[in-house]
Amino acid sequence: MASSLVSRSIFRVAESCRKQTLLSGFALVLSAFVAIQPAQAAPIVIDSEIIPHFDRLQPDKMSFGKLEWVGGLVLTSPKQSDFGGISGFSWTGPQRFLAVTDQGNAISGELVTAQGQPVGIRDASLELLPGLRTKKAKWRRDAEGLDAKGAMAWVSFEGASRLVPYKLSGGRPKTALKDIKLPKALRKASRGNAGLEAVAIAPDSSPLAGGLVLMSERAKGSNIQGWILRKGRTKRFVLPQSGKLRVTDAAFLANGDLLILERDFSLLRGLTIQLRRIASGDLRAGAITRFETLFKGDLRYELDNLEGLAVQSLADGSSLLTMVSDDNFNMLQRTVLLQFRLSAN
């Protein structure tokens, strides 16, 4: 009888320990599951101040290099501290946009226009990109490059030298897919705070149709660097660096020409922004020597730290270029959205 009581007591203790272990394990798994879930999209209000003129000294001027001024906005969201740091921008619909930020957030919304000019933002939301956690070091979630096509988007991360495809739903990132494997040489050439700044999807009209172009902020010698990812192969190209300008984004025109947005800033030189074009037939592996400068400007104009570039094709064959700046969450900088028209000719 005593032996039976001892056995039952031992069984109860063992069973209690087993249940505690299972509960602890379940709690651990549950907490881990919750931790990796993407944050839900939070509606945000983005205030807009119209930029009436691009040239501060000649307010009536409309042509700048090969670009024609359309309009611009200064964007703020006083009640949302996570708004800002926009480094990548792309269109997911005629007026719907998606942007990514230095903190790994995705901002989506609708650009409101009147008489062809931007006047505001509505139906905006902010969320953490799927697969990221706020506990992850900022440099590991520093999203820089973005391009979208159909129900897919591709995001490049600067510090971690990653390229991640995302499934979209309603123009917002829904699921992060497996990272695209990048060659070691590419990752080595794009490290730290001078990493993969630009990703652009080649259109069907391009000889590179179906491929991706990546570009690094890091120059090598007197050249800026880019890579063409297509059909499982990666090929490197270089382009002469213009002064100390570095790549901040790139986007394709419908005809396959590649636009490259560049920036330089120092306390001595101030801010310089440049936009160059590589013709479709000249975009290939190796050294690229032919290109065209479409625009180059400084703080005489309503410029800021432009890091996002997106293109829309218009009915008359021209292209609408949208550029967005990264304010670095710095009160001395602005988030501006600027639009220009580039003639088909």
N, C-alpha and C positions, 0 to 999 in steps of 0.2 A: 504493500500500500504506500509506504514511504517512498519507495522507488518510483511508483507511478506518479506521485505528487511532484517529485523532483523532475521527472521527465516532462510533465506538463508545464512546469514552471520554466524549464529551459526552453521548451517549444515556444511559450508565450513571449519570452525575451527575444528569442531569435526572430519570431514573426514580427514583433514590434520593430526590431532593428531593420528587418527587410523592408517594412512599410516606410520607415523613416528614410531609408536609402532610396527607395523608389520615388518618394515624394520630393526628396532633395534633388534627385536626378531630373525629375520632371520639371521642377522649378528652374533648374539650371538650363535645360533645353528651351523652356518657354521664354526665359529672359534673353537667351541668345537669339531665339527666333524673332522676338519683338525688336531687339537691337538692330537687326539687319533689314527690317522692313523699311521701305522708303517712306519719308514723311508725306503725309497727305497734302495735296495742293491747297494752299491757303489763299483765298481771294485777297487781293491788295488793291489799293487805290493809287494810281500813278497820276500825279499832277503834271500838267504840261504848260510851259510858257513858250509861245510862238517866237521864233527868231525871225524878225522881219527882213533882215538884210544879211548877206554873207560877208560882204566887204565893209569893214567898219569905217573906212575913209571915203569910199565911193558907194553909197547905199543903193544907187540906181543900177550899178553894174550887175549883169546877169551871166556873163560868160567868163569862165576861168579855165584857161588852157583849153582842153577839148570838152570840158564839162559845162553844162548849163544849169544854173541854180534853180531848184524847184521849191525848196522850203526846209525848215528845220524846227526842232523843239528842244527845249531844256527840260529834262525829266527829273522829277523828285517824288519821293514817297515818304513824307515826314513821319508817318506812323509805323513805318516798316524799316527797322534798322538793318535788315538783311538785303535791302534793295541797293544795288550798285555793283561795282566791280565787273561790269559786263565786258566779256572778252570775245564772245562768239555770237553771231546773229544769223538767222536764216528764216526763210519764208516757208510756212507749212500750208498756206492757202493764199488766195488773192490779197487779203488784208491781215491774215493771221500770221503771227511771228512766234518764233522760239528763240530764246537767248540763253546762254550759259555764263556763269560767273566764276570769279576767282575762288569763291567759297564752295564751289560744287553745286550751286543751286541752278534750277531751271526756271526761267521767267517766260510765261506765255501771255499773249494778249492780242488785241485787235487794234490796228492803226486806223484812226478815224481821219478821213480827208474831206476837204471842202474845196471845190473848184480845182481839184488836182493837187492841192497842197496839204501836208500833214497838219492837223489841228489838235490831236489828242490821242489818248490811249484809253480803251475801255475793255471790260471783261478780262482783267489781268489776274494772274495767279502766280504764286511762288512756291516751289517745292524743292527738296533735295533730290538730286539725280538718283535714280534707282541704283542700288548696289553700294552707295556711299553711306558713311556714318559720320555724324558730327564729331564723334570722338577721334576720328582719323585725323592725323596731322594735316594742317591746311595745305602744305605743299603736295600732299598726295591726292588732294581733291581739287587742285587748281585747274579747272576746265578752261581751255583757251580757244581751241578751234572747233568749229561746228559747221556742218552742212547737212541738209535734209533733202530727201527725195521720196515722194510717195509716203508710205507708212514706216519709213526708216530714217534714222539720223545717225551720224557718226560724230563722235566727240573725241578730240585729242586733249590729253592731260599733260601739262608742261613738266612739272617736277618729276613725275613718275614715268615719263615717256611712254604713255599708253595710248592706244587707239581703241575705243569701245563703241560697238554698234548698239543702237537702241531701237526697240520697237515703239512706234508711236500710236497713240489712241487719242483721237480728237485733237491732234496737233501737239500733244504733250507726251513726254517720255513715260512709257508704261513698264517696259522690261529691259534690263541690261543683258545683252547677249555676251558670249565669250569674247574676251579681248582678241583683237586681230594680232597675230604674232608678227612682231617687227624684228628685222635682222639686228644682230648685235651692233654692227657698225652704225646703223641708223640711230639706235638708242644711245650709243656712246657719243654721237655727234650732237645729240639734243638733250643735254642734261641740265638739271638745276633750273635757275630762273631765266634760262635762255633756251628753252626746249621747243617742243612742237607747238607752234603758234597758229598754224593754218591747216585746214583740211578742206578739200574741194572735190566735188564729184564731177567727173567728166561727162558732158552731155552726149546724147546719141550722135550728134553731128561731128563730134571730135574723133580723130584717129585713135584716141585713147578711151573711146566709149566704154563705160562700165568700170573704168579704173578710178583710182583715187590719187590725188596729189597731196602730199604732205610737205610743209615747209617749216624750217627751223628759224628761230630768232638768232641763233648762234651763227655768226659768220666764220668762215675758215679762210684765213689769209685775206685776200681782197675780194672774196666771192661770198654771196649768200647761197644757201643750200636748199635743195628740194629733192623729193623722191616720188617716183611714179610707181604705184602698186597696182598691178594688173595681171590677171590670170595666174596668180600664185607667184609672180616674180616681182622683185623690187629693183628699180633702176634709179641711179642718182643723177641729178643734173645740177649745174651751177650757173650763176648769173652774176655779172660784175656788180659789186656793191657800190652804191652811189653815196660817196662821202662816208658818214657814219650811220646812215639810215639802216634800220633793221626791219625785217618782216613782222607784221602784226596780223595779217590775214590775207586770204586769196579767195577768188571766186571766178567761176567760168561765165563767159557770155554764151548765149544760145548757139553762136557759130563756132564755139570751141576755143576762142581766144581766152587766155588766162589773164585776169587782173590781179595785181599784187599791190597790197596796201603796205606802206612803210612809214616808219616814224623814227625821229631822233629828238632827244631832249637832253639839255644840260643847262646849268645855271648861266654859263657863258654864252652858249649858242642859242638858247631858248628852244622853242618847239618848232620842228619842221615835219610836215606831212607830205608824202609823195604817193602818187598812184601811177604804176607802170603797166603796160600791156605787152604780153608775148603772143604773137600770132599763132593760131592753131598749128600751122605747118612747121613752126619753129620750136614747138614744145616737144622735146625729145631728150633722151639720155645724153650726158656729156656736157660740153660747154655751150651755153647759149649766148650768142653775141648780138643778136638782133632783137631790139625791143623798142617801145615807144613810151615816152613820158607824157601822160595825159594831164597831170596836174601836179603842181608843187607849191606849197604855201606855208605861211607862218602865222603868228598871232595877230597879224593885221586882220586876219579873217576869223570868223567864228569857229575856230578849231579848238579841239582839246585832244586828249590822249586816244585817238581813234584806233580801235582794235577789232571792230566787227565790220564785215562787208558782205552784202548780199545783193543779188541782181534779179530783176524781173524784166521780162520781155514785154514791150508795148506793141500795140496793134500796128503802128507805123514803121516797125522794124527797129526803132531805137530801144535803148535799155535804160531802165530806172535803177540807179545805184543808191543803196541805202548804207550809210556808215554810222556806227555807234561807238561812243567813247567809254573807256574804263576810267572811272573816277578814283579807283584804288581806295574807296571809302575814305577819301581825304576831303575835308571841307574846303580846301583851296582849289579842288578840281570839280568838273561838272560831268553829268551824264547827258550828252547831246546826241540827238538823232538828226542826221543831215541827209537830204536827198538831192540828187543831181540827175540830169538826163544826159546820156551819151548817144550821139547821133549814130545811125547805122553806117554813115559814111566816114 
